[in-house]
Amino acid sequence: MSTAVDEIDLKILKLLQHEARMPIAQISKQIAMSQPSVKERIVKLEERGVITGYSTDLNLRELQRGTTSFILMKTELCSELVEFCTQSKQVTGLFRISGEYNYLIHVQTGSVDEVADFQDALARFGPSKSHISLKNILDHRILL
């Protein structure tokens, strides 16, 4: 099975990226292809791991988690930090990075005070630096 994404697959992916719940009938009309063919292509894209899931975008401010921060973490307790972050509802992303710090933690909280509390809880793992986002300029950027 080929792993290349062709022009038709890209058209489907572009449509789904804009609206993940777009009906197959609508995709079919927009790319001038039969519904069964579109469905088959989507299934193949899922099976090959090109499409890894479908999601819902949430307004985090409405959920009292509108404060975005990034915390750089330097630790030798890697597995313990990963476990801590996995268990923390404030953590929305954890990245292993190169440089002086070895982790970047993406955190969503309700306030700057909650960021401080979270960072205090991280102290047992090593030194950290927090960066609080003032404004999100490119949110849910369309890739294709």
N, C-alpha and C positions, 0 to 999 in steps of 0.2 A: 504494500500500500504506500503510495506517494505521500510524503509529508509536506510537499509544497502547497502553498495557498495560492490558488489561481485568481484571476480577475473576478470571476463570479462569486467565489468565496469572499473576496474582499468587499464586494458590493453588499453581500448579506451581512458581513461583520459590521460594516459601516452603519447599516440600518439598525441592527440590534444594539450597537453601541449607543445610538441616540435614544432608542426605546426598546429595552429588553423584553417588554411584553407585547411587542408588535405581533399581530396575528400572522400566521404563515400565509394566509390569503392576501394580506396587504403586501407582504414582502414579494410574493409571487407576482402581483400586478406591477410593482415598482421595478422589478428586474426582468419582467417579461419571460417568466419561466413557470412551468406547471407547479402546482402545490406539492404533489408527491416528490418531485425533484428537489424542491427547496427543502422540504422536510428531511429527505435523505442526506442532503449536503449538511444541514445543521447537525443531524445525528452523527455524521462522520467527523465534523469539526469538534463535537463534544468527545467522541471516542478517541480522537487523536490528541486531545488535551489543548486544542487551540482555544476552544470555549471551555472555561473552567468553572463557570457558574453564572448565576443571575442574581442580581442584588437589588435592594431598595435603598434609595438615598434618603437619609433622615435629616431633618433640621435639628441639629444638636442644641441650638439655643432654646428651642421649645422643650427640649428634654433636660434642661439645666446642665448641659455639658458643652457650652459654647466657648469655653476658654481653651484654646489650642496652645500647647507648649511642646518643645522638643528638649529632651534632657540628654546631654552627653554623659556617658558613664565610663569610668575606668575601674575595672575589677579583674581580679584573678578568680573570683567565685562565679564563674560563668554559668554553670548548671543551676546554681542556687538563684542567680539573678533571673535566668530564663523562667524558672519555676515561679518565682515571685511575680514576674510580669504576666505570666500566663494566668495567674490567679487574680490579678488586679483588674477590676472593671474599668479603671481609668485608662489603661494602656490599650491603644488601638493599633499600634505598630511597634515592632522591635526589630532593629537592624544591626547586624554585625558589621562594623566598619573598620577601616584602617586608620592609622594615625595615632595621636597621643591617647585618645579615648577609643575604647573598643566596642562600645554599643551606643546606638542612638535610639532613644525611646520616644515614641509619639504618644502624647498624653492628651486626653480630653477631660476637662473638669468643669465644674460650675463656677469656679472663681480662682483668682490668683492665690487666695489663702489655701485652697485645696491643692494647688500645685505645690505650695510650700510644704504642706503636710505630707504629700506624696514624696517629695524630695527628701524630707526628714526620714521617712521610712526607708529610703534607699541608702542612707548613710552607712548602714552596716555592711554594705557591699563594697564601698570605696568612695573616692571623690567623684563629684558630679558637677555639671554646670547646666543651668536651665536657660532656655531662650523662649520667651513668651511671644506668640504671634500677635501682631497688632491688627493685621488684615490679611485675609486669604485672597490673593489676586487671581490665581488659576485653580479653581476648584472643579473637580470632575472633568478634567480636560479631555476633549475628544482626541483620540490618538490616530484614528484613520481618516 
